[in-house]
């Protein structure tokens, strides 16, 4: 099913056109290797050597109609994304984000084309992009210390909330602050959107509270909400007398209130209209104290959206916890990106990006082909119901047939899913052929 979703999207043609790694006269091409990595991650593998489990499944190889590469071949494939010359420019001290080599940029373009093809038939007009970084712990010698005290990497990803598709990412060392160069990552995310998208929105945590990103969003007329840094000046404004607080929600151990406050950061351009600040006040109940030893905590959200009430704005802003944080959870704990496969930075960056591509392929599979009850299913659920279905493979009347060890209803659902993928493939091909000059 995963392989057929990849082929329905036409990623075989995309990879062979866009990805130009070192070609060999013999052996499998880049698409065959990319496909097997996606299959392995979708099946639950979390290291390159897990491909050997798939290689032992002769029935799977017959269904796929192709030979599967070895672990050594996949390591060489990932290694082709590494650029030692670029990393040689790394400064001895301080955070640094290396420029991506051509191979990694090409892999990013494969994902961009995947996203555009996934929505090509529906042509959505609205996109809310959520940006966030996550920590991947690693004990490799090359891993650097991160702010939580361990060692590892800290990649950033951008997800299209309405479509549940990752549109951009950037792999980073553990010592790179989450707020470093967020504008550039956001720009790549919006550049990946189809031309039909005319309503653009953005949400981010306090790492995105950067004047360069805020200026970009304002100039591009992108509606946004971003968690503001609670500086001494902003806290003074929030705690001042005369602020009109409104009850937001009552919790078991605290009250949450909202209020509009007037605040302008010192580096905000004078020609730009003032931004909207919505403050939140958390008041602890029954002697509860926060980390600073007080019973009151303040947060704030900055936005250029004026059509929402403070409550609506905050609730919309908090919805990103169910999008980008969900993506981090699934890719790290169910799609194998948590453990970097190599000591080479480029190979690890490719592994992470392939994990996000796998996430997108599964989103397409769920939304286009699978029944309603599986529309929000996590990879572990898909493995339980679909990917691990036993089958007896036979050749009869020159046809390859699979006799499934599942109830008829489930078999009918799988057959219908394949038909939906084929119908999507045909419609997408017709649309792409008419769009070409």
Helices and strands as residue ranges (DSSP letters): H 2-8, H 11-18, H 30-43, G 48-50, H 51-55, H 58-64, H 71-79, H 84-87, H 102-118, E 126-133, E 136-137, E 144-145, E 151-153, E 156-160, E 165-170, H 182-191, E 199-204, G 206-208, H 211-219, E 223-227, H 232-239, E 246-250, E 254-261, E 276-284, E 296-303, H 310-318, G 319-322, H 324-333, H 345-368, G 372-374, H 379-382, I 383-387, E 391-396, E 399-404, H 408-435
